[in-house]
């Protein structure tokens, strides 16, 4: 038995009668927040280039996948699926969307591969809008960048109203920055995260070595 198969076996045991009461009580909905947390923890390991932490966090993310697949096995007939079905679907998709590897299609470079992938995705899912399939729950910077990128690929550039309130105007300015970033080939979510991590380091350094200003006259 491989260690991956052992992980599936352990998940089955935790969920089965006589297993773990907490695991037995979970649902897809109750686990959703953990899935998001684990994905962000993987991202943090990547951002800090911590390979040991990455290995651990990928395991935690794998647990969420195994858990959701195990819950899906308990669905009514016709809806139920297993981790084997998930893996099978993934293999089929990878082979289908890489005809330049597994078929007779040529792809000159990575951009051609990406364009071919997107065309196949549109055809497979029957999408009628460039916005179809974009997860709206993702962070606002990533969401706006994705929509701007999809629109540019379709040759569209709709105007965005600034609104009447100061909050709307600020939102429009932020959106304009996202447009500039996408046009420059920059991921605004990643760029802001890097700057924010730099700010965090500076903040901690300031806390460790605070300035010692002279008391003002008004304080004396």
N, C-alpha and C positions, 0 to 999 in steps of 0.2 A: 504494500500500500504506500502510495506517495504521501508526502506531508500535506499536499493539497487535499487529497482524498481523506486523510485523517482529520483535517479541519472541517470538512463536510460532515464526517461522522460525529465529531464533537458537537457541532451545531445541532445535529439531529438529537443527540442525547440531551442537550440542554433544553430543547424545546419539547421533548417527549414527556409523557406522564411519569412522575417520579424524578424529573430533572430539576431545573432551577425555577422557582416560583416567579422570579422577576422576568426571566426570559419567556416563560410561558404566558405572561400577562401582556407582552408587547404586541403592538399592531404596526402596520405600515405608517400610520399617522403618528403614533407615539415615538417612533424611531427617526422620524424625518429630521428633527433638530440635531440628532447625533450624526446623521449622515453629513449634514452641512458642516458641523464642527470638525469632523474628521477630515473632510476635504480641505478646510482652511488650515488644519494642522499639517497636512501634507505640503500645502503651499508654503507654510512657514519654514519647514525643513528644507525645501528647495531654495527659498530666498536666503537662508543662512548657510547654505551649502554644507549642511550637517548630514553626512551620509548615514551615520548610525541612527540618527533620529528619523531620517527618511525611511529606512528599513522598518523601524517600529511603526511609524505612522501609516505606511502602506499596508501593514498587517491590520491595523485598526480599521482602515478603510475597507479592506477585504472582508473583515468581519461584518461590516454593514451590508455588503453585497451578499454574503452567505446568508445573513439573517433575513433579508428581504426575499431572497430566493426560497428559503425554507418556509417562510410565511405563505409564499405563493403556492407551495405544494398543497396547502390546506384549503385552497379555493375550490369552489364547486367544479365538477367535471366540465370541461369545455373552456374553463378559465385558468385552471391550475397549470403551473409549469415548474420546472426544477432548475437547479444550477446547471445541469447538463444541457437543458434547453437553451439557457442563456448563453453558455459557451458555444453551443452549436450555431445559434443565430449569429453570434459574433464572427465565428469562422466563416460562415457563408457570406456575411457582409464584407469582410476583409478581402476575400477572394473575388467577390463580385465587383467591388469598387477598386480593385487593382488589376484591371485587365492588361496593363503594361507589364505586369509580373506574371500573372497566371493565364493570360490570354494573348491575343495577337495585336493588341493596340500599342502604339508607340507613344512615349511621353518624353519630350525633350528635356524638361527640367521640372523642378518642384512646383513651379507656378502652373505648368500644364497639368500636373498630377492633381493639384488642388482644384483647378477648374473642372476637370473631368469628374472628380469626386462630387462637386456641387451639382453638376448636371445630372449625374446618376441619382443623387439624393432627391432632387426635384421630381424626376421621372418616377422614382419608386414610390414616393409619398403623395404624388398627385397634388403638389402644392400650386396654388394659384397666385400667391403673393410672395414677394421677396421677404416679407416679415414672418411668414409661416415658419414655425419650428424654432423661433427665437424664444428662449425661456425668459419670461418677463420677471421672474423672481430674482434674477441675478443682480449684483450691485449696479447702481445707476450708471456709473461710468462705463462699465463693461457692456451694459445693455445699450446705452446710446451709441457706443463705438460699434457694436455689432450691427445695429440698424443703419448707421451711416455707411458702414462698409457694404452691407447688402444693397443699399440704395445706389451707391456708386457703381457697384458691379452691374446693376440694371440700367445705368445711365440716368438715374433720377437724382434730383437735388431739391426736394420740397423746402419751402421757406418755413421758418419757425417763428411764430409771433412772440413778442417779448412780454405780452400781457400788460396789465395796468398797475400791478403792485410792485413794490421793490423786490419782493421775493421772486416774482415771475421774471423780472428783469435780470436778477442774479442767475436764475436758472438758465435763461437764454444765453448769458455770457459764458456760463460753464459749458453749455452745449456747443457754443462756437469754438471753445478751446478743444473740445473733443473732436470736432470737425477738422480743426487744424492738425491735431495729432494723427488722425486717421490718414489725412492727406500726406503727412510726412512719414507714414509707415511706422508710427509709434503707437504702442499699446498704452492708452492713457491710464488704465487701471494699474498696470504694472509700473508705469512711470511715477504715478502718485504714491504708490506703495513704497517704492524705493526712496523717494524724498521723505516720506513720512517716517520710515525706519531711520533715516539719517537724522531727522528731527528728534526722534525718540532717543537716539544715542546722545545728541547734544543736550537734551533735557536731563538725562541721567547724569551727564558730566557736570551740568550746572548744579544739580542737587548735591553731587559729591564734593564740589568745590564752590560753594556759594560766595558771591561777592560780599564784601563787608563795608558797605558805605557808611560814611560819617552820618550820625543822626542829624536830621534837618532841624532848623531853628524852631519850626512849629512843633516838633516833637519834644523839645527840651522844656 
